[in-house]
Amino acid sequence: MWVHPQFDPIAIKLGPLAVHWYGLTYLAAFGMFLWLANRRVARPEFAQAGWTRRDVDDLLFYGVIGVILGGRLGYAFFYKPDYYVHNLGEVLAVWKGGMSFHGGLLGVLVAMALFAKLRGRTFFEVTDLIAPCVPTGLAAGRVGNFINGELWGRVADPSLPWAMVFPQSPTLEPRHPSQIYQFIGEGLFLFTLLWLYGRKPRLTGQVSGLFLIGYGAQRFVTEFFRQPDDFLGLRALNLSQGQWLSLPMVAAGIAIWLWASRRKA
C-alpha cells in the first residue's frame, strides 16, 4: 500500500512570509476561471449578448467574495452550529480553517444574483456562463486537500492497489484517497461534461441545471469513500452531511433543467 508523502504545506518561505500550497491552488483556480470564462465570452452567442472580458473580471471579484463568505458561513452553520452559536466572533475567522463547498455555492449564487441585478441580466444568463468554468477550480482545491493530507477517505481493503495510509488520520489503516476521487469526479469529469455540453447554444438555465445535477450526483457517490467528520459522523440512513446537502442540489438541478427545456428559446 501507499503512504501519504507528507508534503510540506508551505510552498515558499521568504523570511516571515510563508506561501502555502493551498493558497496557490486557490490562485490556480482563479487563473483557470479567468482563462476559461474569457474563452466562453468570445463565443458568438455570448459576444452577441454583450458579454466582455471586463464582465469576466468583475464576475471573478464577486465570486471570490461569495465563495469565501459563503464557504465560511456554511461551515459554521451546516457543520458546527452549536459551537459557533456560542462563539459568533469566530464565524468569519477563516484563518482558523473550515470551509464548506455547499455554503460557498450558496454564497456564489447570492453574489451572481447581485451581479445580474446590477448589470440588468437574468440570473441564469450569468450562471450559464460561469458553470463550465467552475469545476477546474474545484479540482485545484482537491489537490490542495491531498497535499495537506486532509479529508482522507474511509478505511479500505488493504489489497486495493491505491489504498493509502494517512499519518494524520486517527489510525494507520489503509484508506481510500478520496481527495483524488473528488478531483476526478467534481473536477475532470464534471468539467468535461459541462464544457462539451456548453459548446452548443443551450436554452437559458440548462447548463446551470446540469451543473447542479452533475456535482450533486458525483459528490453523493464519492462521499461513500470519504471519512465523515468526527464531530458529525453519519446522519440519518447512514448518509453523511455532505450527501444530505447534495440531494437538494440534484433535485434543484433536475427541476431547473426541465423548466428551462419547456420554455421558448
C-alpha positions in Angstrom: 0.0 0.0 0.0 1.0 3.6 -0.4 1.8 6.1 2.4 0.9 9.7 2.0 4.1 11.7 1.2 3.6 14.2 4.0 4.3 17.3 1.8 5.4 20.4 3.5 2.2 22.6 3.4 4.5 25.7 2.8 5.5 26.0 -0.8 7.7 29.1 -0.5 9.1 30.8 2.6 10.9 34.1 2.4 11.8 35.3 5.9 8.5 35.8 7.8 6.5 35.4 4.6 5.1 31.9 4.0 3.1 30.9 0.9 1.1 27.7 1.4 0.3 25.2 -1.3 -3.4 25.6 -0.5 -3.2 29.3 -1.2 -1.5 28.6 -4.5 -4.3 26.2 -5.5 -6.8 29.0 -5.0 -4.7 31.2 -7.2 -4.6 28.5 -9.8 -8.4 28.1 -9.5 -8.9 31.9 -10.1 -6.5 31.9 -13.0 -8.2 28.9 -14.8 -11.6 30.6 -14.3 -10.4 33.8 -16.0 -8.9 31.8 -18.9 -12.0 29.6 -19.4 -14.6 32.4 -18.9 -12.8 34.6 -21.4 -13.0 31.8 -23.9 -16.7 31.5 -23.2 -17.5 35.2 -23.7 -15.6 35.1 -27.0 -18.2 32.6 -28.3 -20.8 34.1 -30.7 -23.8 33.6 -28.5 -22.2 35.4 -25.6 -20.4 38.1 -27.6 -23.7 39.0 -29.4 -25.4 39.3 -26.0 -22.8 41.9 -25.0 -20.5 40.0 -22.7 -17.0 41.4 -22.4 -13.7 40.5 -20.7 -14.4 43.2 -18.2 -17.5 41.3 -17.1 -15.4 38.3 -16.5 -13.0 40.2 -14.2 -16.0 41.6 -12.3 -17.6 38.1 -12.1 -14.3 36.8 -10.5 -14.4 39.5 -7.9 -18.0 38.9 -7.0 -17.3 35.1 -7.0 -14.3 35.3 -4.7 -16.2 37.3 -2.1 -19.2 34.9 -2.4 -17.1 31.8 -2.0 -15.1 33.0 1.0 -18.1 34.4 3.0 -20.5 31.6 1.9 -17.9 28.8 2.5 -17.1 30.1 6.0 -20.7 30.7 7.0 -21.8 27.3 5.5 -19.1 25.5 7.6 -20.2 27.3 10.7 -23.9 26.7 10.4 -24.0 23.4 8.4 -21.3 21.6 10.3 -20.7 23.2 13.7 -23.7 25.3 14.6 -23.7 24.5 18.3 -20.1 25.8 18.6 -20.4 28.9 16.5 -23.7 30.0 18.1 -21.8 30.5 21.3 -18.7 31.8 19.5 -20.0 34.3 17.0 -16.8 36.2 17.0 -15.1 33.2 15.3 -17.6 32.7 12.5 -15.5 34.8 10.0 -12.1 33.6 11.3 -11.2 32.0 8.0 -7.5 31.7 9.1 -8.6 29.1 11.6 -9.7 26.7 8.8 -13.1 25.3 7.9 -14.9 25.9 4.6 -18.0 24.3 3.2 -18.5 23.8 -0.6 -22.3 23.9 -0.2 -22.0 27.1 1.7 -19.6 28.5 -0.8 -22.0 27.6 -3.6 -24.8 29.5 -1.9 -22.5 32.5 -1.4 -21.6 32.5 -5.1 -25.2 32.2 -6.1 -26.1 35.3 -4.0 -23.1 37.1 -5.5 -24.2 36.2 -9.0 -27.7 37.3 -8.3 -26.4 40.7 -7.2 -24.2 40.9 -10.3 -27.1 40.1 -12.5 -29.4 42.7 -10.9 -26.7 45.4 -11.2 -26.0 44.6 -14.8 -29.6 44.1 -16.0 -29.2 40.5 -16.8 -31.2 37.4 -15.7 -29.7 35.2 -13.0 -29.4 32.1 -15.3 -27.7 34.1 -18.0 -24.9 34.7 -15.5 -24.8 31.1 -14.1 -24.9 29.5 -17.5 -21.8 31.5 -18.5 -19.7 30.5 -15.4 -20.9 26.9 -14.7 -18.4 25.2 -17.1 -15.6 27.3 -15.7 -16.0 26.2 -12.1 -15.0 22.5 -12.0 -11.3 23.2 -12.7 -11.3 25.4 -9.5 -12.9 22.5 -7.5 -10.2 20.2 -8.9 -7.5 22.6 -7.7 -9.0 22.7 -4.3 -8.9 18.9 -4.0 -5.2 18.9 -5.0 -4.7 21.3 -2.0 -6.6 18.8 0.3 -4.3 16.0 -0.9 -1.1 17.9 -0.4 -2.3 18.8 3.2 -3.2 15.2 3.8 -6.7 16.2 5.0 -10.2 15.0 4.2 -8.9 11.4 3.8 -11.1 8.5 2.9 -12.7 5.7 4.8 -10.8 2.5 5.7 -10.2 0.5 2.5 -9.3 -3.1 1.8 -5.5 -3.5 2.1 -5.5 -5.3 -1.3 -6.8 -2.1 -3.0 -3.8 -1.1 -5.2 -4.1 2.6 -4.5 -5.0 2.3 -0.8 -3.1 4.9 1.2 -2.1 5.4 4.8 -2.6 9.0 6.0 -0.4 9.5 9.1 -2.7 12.4 10.2 -5.7 10.1 10.4 -6.7 8.5 13.8 -5.4 5.1 12.7 -2.6 3.9 10.4 -5.0 1.7 8.4 -5.1 1.9 4.6 -7.7 4.3 3.3 -9.3 5.5 0.1 -7.6 8.6 -1.2 -11.0 10.3 -1.5 -9.4 13.6 -2.4 -8.3 12.0 -5.7 -11.7 10.6 -6.3 -13.2 14.0 -5.9 -10.5 15.6 -8.0 -11.6 13.2 -10.8 -15.3 13.4 -10.2 -16.1 17.1 -9.4 -13.0 18.3 -11.4 -12.1 16.4 -14.5 -15.3 14.6 -15.2 -17.7 17.5 -14.4 -15.6 19.9 -16.4 -15.5 17.7 -19.5 -19.3 17.1 -19.2 -20.2 20.8 -18.9 -17.6 22.1 -21.3 -18.8 19.8 -24.1 -22.4 20.4 -23.3 -21.9 24.2 -23.2 -20.1 24.3 -26.6 -23.5 24.5 -28.3 -26.1 27.1 -27.6 -28.5 25.9 -24.9 -31.8 27.2 -23.5 -31.3 29.6 -20.6 -30.9 27.6 -17.4 -30.0 24.2 -18.9 -26.2 24.5 -18.3 -26.8 25.7 -14.7 -29.2 22.8 -14.1 -26.7 20.3 -15.4 -24.0 21.6 -13.1 -26.2 21.1 -10.1 -27.1 17.6 -11.2 -23.6 16.6 -12.1 -21.9 18.0 -8.9 -24.6 16.8 -6.6 -24.6 13.2 -8.0 -20.8 12.7 -8.1 -20.5 14.3 -4.6 -23.1 11.9 -3.3 -21.2 8.9 -4.7 -17.7 10.0 -3.6 -18.9 10.6 0.0 -19.3 6.9 0.4 -15.5 6.7 0.3 -14.7 9.8 2.3 -14.4 9.7 6.1 -17.2 11.6 7.7 -16.2 14.5 10.0 -15.5 13.2 13.5 -17.8 15.7 15.1 -20.7 14.7 12.9 -20.4 11.1 11.9 -23.1 9.6 9.7 -26.6 11.1 9.8 -30.0 9.5 9.0 -29.9 6.4 6.8 -26.2 6.2 7.3 -25.6 9.1 4.9 -23.0 11.8 5.6 -23.8 15.5 6.0 -22.3 16.1 2.5 -24.7 13.6 1.0 -27.7 15.1 2.6 -26.6 18.6 1.3 -26.1 17.2 -2.2 -29.5 15.6 -2.6 -31.3 19.0 -2.8 -28.7 20.1 -5.4 -29.7 17.2 -7.7 -33.4 17.8 -7.2 -33.0 21.6 -7.9 -30.8 20.8 -10.9 -33.4 18.5 -12.4 -36.2 21.0 -11.8 -34.2 23.8 -13.4 -33.2 21.8 -16.4 -36.8 20.6 -17.0 -38.1 24.2 -16.5 -35.6 25.5 -19.0 -36.3 22.8 -21.5 -40.0 23.7 -21.6 -39.5 27.4 -22.2 -39.1 29.0 -25.5 -35.5 29.8 -26.6 
